[in-house]
Structures are given as C-alpha cells and as structure tokens.
Amino acid sequence: MLLWVGLGNPEPGMARHRHNIGFMVIDVIARRHGFSPWRQRFRGYIAEGMIGGRKILLLRPMTYMNDSGAAVREAAGFYKIPPGDITVFHDELDLPPGRLRVKRGGGAAGHNGLRSIDQMLGGPDYWRVRLGIGHPGHKDRVTGHVLSDFSQSDKAWLLPCLDAVADEAALLAAGQPEDFMNRVALKLGDGANGV
C-alpha cells in the first residue's frame, strides 16, 4: 500500500488558500479514480482506492499544517508503510504557478508541514510532489501569500494542473516520477504552466 498525503489547514475559511493546494489535489485524485468516501481516522480523513493496480491510502491531516506529521506517523505506523512509500503533495513557493517537481528527500525549506513530517518520521526520506504557487517577491509577504485564497485568474492554471496530476497519477503510483512530471508538463503546455 502507498500513502499519499495532501497538506492543508482544516478550517472551512481556509479551503481556497494557496497553502491548501495539497488538499485540493488529493480531492481531485479521489474523485477521478473512484476512491471510497472520506472517513475520519488518524487525526485526519482517509479514502482508499486503486490507481494503476496499486492500493493507495489518501490522507488529509486535520491537525493544522504545523502538526501534519502526527497524522502521517499514525497512518504509516498502523499500515506499516515505510517512508519510501509515502508521497506528500504540498505547496511550493520556489516554483512558478502551475509547475511541479517530484523529489525524494531534501530539506523542508521553511515549510512547516514538511518540517513536522520530517520530525515525526525521523527524517525526510519520503517523496514530495511540489506544486508551484509562485513567490510573492519578498519574504515579508510570504505568510500573507500562502494564507490567502487563489485569485480568479489563478484558476486558469490551477484547475488544469489539478486535473493533469489526477490524470497521470498512475505513473506516480508505478514509481515513475520523471514520466509523471513530463506527462503533466505536456498536458499543461507553457501557457498553463505559469511561464
């Protein structure tokens, strides 16, 4: 079983925040691939399904971003899922809107959700799908940027990006991150990739 985690904050008023793009993308994945209804477990909500012949547990931690690792550790511990079979979907300031990168390990780069997961799992040896939301230009504006809603104009790249990730999820499930990134990029084209 693979564990795919979408990061976000649980408050209803935060649902459209840039920081919640991780929640948004796993919601689209769950709908597109016919996952079970969401149910409360492991300090969050889980849904189960199959993608590309692999059983996948989706997790939306409800612990707030800063304590996301508690939910991830509980789910991973219960199902005995090693860090290498965990993928975390999260917002990434250092990528232009609509761009994504997949990598294993690395630093938290100031992302409190990743920092919490690193602490709870004992290191960063899990996969990350870094979903670009762009940088506001100055570090003093970062908090306001990530904790504000996507704008109406953002929908031009956001919705195609979420759809492309869900469409190509089988490549991610098959352990082909390079092919996954290439197919998503091809689907989006330069215009939708925020270039």
C-alpha positions in Angstrom: 0.0 0.0 0.0 1.1 3.5 -0.8 0.3 6.5 1.4 -0.4 9.8 -0.4 -0.8 12.8 1.9 -2.2 16.2 0.9 -1.2 19.0 3.1 -3.5 21.9 4.1 -5.3 23.5 7.0 -8.7 22.2 8.2 -10.7 25.5 8.7 -13.5 25.9 6.2 -12.5 29.5 5.6 -9.0 28.3 4.5 -10.3 25.8 1.9 -9.2 28.0 -1.1 -5.9 29.2 0.4 -2.7 28.6 -1.7 -1.4 26.6 1.3 -4.2 24.1 0.8 -3.3 23.0 -2.7 -2.3 19.6 -1.3 -5.9 19.0 0.0 -7.2 20.2 -3.4 -5.2 17.8 -5.5 -5.9 14.7 -3.5 -9.6 15.6 -3.5 -9.4 15.6 -7.4 -7.4 12.3 -7.4 -10.0 10.7 -5.1 -12.9 11.7 -7.3 -11.2 10.9 -10.6 -10.2 7.4 -9.5 -13.4 6.4 -7.6 -11.9 6.2 -4.1 -14.0 5.3 -1.1 -15.9 8.1 0.7 -13.7 10.1 3.1 -13.8 8.9 6.7 -12.3 10.2 9.9 -9.2 8.4 11.1 -5.6 9.0 12.1 -6.2 12.6 13.1 -7.5 13.3 9.6 -9.6 12.0 6.8 -8.7 8.9 4.7 -10.0 7.5 1.5 -8.9 4.2 -0.1 -8.7 3.1 -3.7 -6.6 1.7 -6.6 -4.5 3.6 -9.1 -2.6 1.7 -11.8 -3.0 -1.6 -9.9 -1.6 -0.2 -6.6 -3.6 0.2 -3.5 -3.4 3.8 -2.2 -4.5 5.4 1.0 -5.2 9.1 0.7 -4.8 11.2 3.9 -5.9 14.7 4.7 -4.4 15.6 8.1 -6.8 17.7 10.2 -4.1 18.7 12.7 -3.3 22.1 11.0 -0.2 22.3 8.9 2.3 22.7 11.7 1.4 19.2 13.2 0.8 17.3 9.9 3.4 14.8 10.9 1.3 13.4 13.7 -1.4 12.2 11.3 1.2 10.8 8.8 3.0 8.9 11.5 -0.2 7.3 12.8 -1.4 6.2 9.4 2.0 5.0 8.3 2.6 3.2 11.6 -0.8 1.4 11.5 -0.3 0.1 8.0 3.5 -0.4 8.4 4.1 1.9 5.4 7.8 2.8 5.1 8.8 6.4 4.3 9.8 5.4 0.7 6.1 4.5 0.0 4.8 7.9 1.3 4.2 10.8 -1.1 3.3 14.2 0.2 1.6 16.8 -2.0 2.3 20.4 -0.9 2.5 24.0 -2.0 5.9 25.2 -3.2 6.9 28.9 -3.2 10.0 28.4 -5.2 8.2 27.1 -8.3 6.1 29.2 -10.7 2.4 28.7 -10.5 1.3 25.5 -12.3 4.8 23.9 -12.3 5.5 20.8 -10.3 8.5 18.7 -9.3 8.7 15.3 -7.7 11.7 14.5 -5.5 12.6 12.2 -2.7 14.1 13.7 0.5 15.5 17.1 0.8 15.0 20.0 3.3 11.8 21.5 4.5 12.7 24.9 3.1 10.7 26.7 5.7 7.5 24.6 5.1 6.1 23.8 8.5 4.1 20.8 7.2 7.2 19.2 5.8 9.2 20.0 9.0 6.6 18.3 11.1 6.6 15.2 8.9 10.4 15.1 8.9 10.4 15.2 12.7 7.7 12.5 13.1 9.1 10.1 10.6 12.7 10.6 11.7 13.9 12.2 8.5 13.0 13.4 5.0 13.2 10.0 3.2 9.7 10.2 1.6 8.5 11.5 -1.8 7.2 15.1 -2.3 5.1 16.4 -5.1 6.0 20.1 -5.0 3.1 22.1 -6.5 4.2 25.6 -7.5 2.2 28.6 -6.2 4.8 31.2 -7.0 6.6 33.6 -4.7 5.2 37.0 -3.7 8.5 38.6 -4.3 9.6 39.4 -0.8 9.9 37.1 2.3 7.8 39.6 4.4 4.9 38.8 2.1 5.1 35.0 2.2 2.7 34.3 5.0 0.0 36.6 3.6 0.6 34.9 0.2 0.2 31.3 1.3 -2.7 32.1 3.6 -4.7 33.9 1.0 -7.2 32.5 -1.5 -6.2 31.7 -5.0 -7.4 34.6 -7.2 -9.9 34.2 -10.0 -7.1 34.5 -12.6 -5.2 31.6 -10.8 -8.0 29.2 -11.9 -6.6 29.4 -15.5 -3.6 27.3 -14.4 -4.8 25.8 -11.1 -7.7 23.7 -12.4 -5.8 22.2 -15.4 -2.9 21.5 -13.0 -5.0 19.6 -10.5 -6.7 17.6 -13.4 -3.3 16.8 -15.0 -1.9 15.4 -11.8 -5.0 13.2 -11.3 -5.0 12.1 -14.9 -1.3 11.0 -14.7 -1.4 9.6 -11.2 -0.9 6.0 -12.4 2.7 6.9 -13.4 3.4 8.2 -9.9 1.8 5.1 -8.4 4.1 3.0 -10.6 7.2 4.7 -9.3 7.9 6.7 -12.5 8.3 10.2 -11.2 10.1 11.5 -14.3 7.5 10.2 -16.7 4.8 11.6 -14.4 6.4 15.1 -14.4 6.9 15.0 -18.2 3.3 13.9 -18.9 1.9 16.6 -16.6 4.1 19.3 -18.2 2.9 18.1 -21.7 -0.7 18.3 -20.7 -0.4 21.8 -19.3 1.8 23.3 -22.0 3.8 26.5 -21.4 0.8 28.9 -21.1 -0.8 26.9 -18.3 2.5 26.4 -16.6 2.7 30.0 -15.5 5.6 30.8 -17.9 
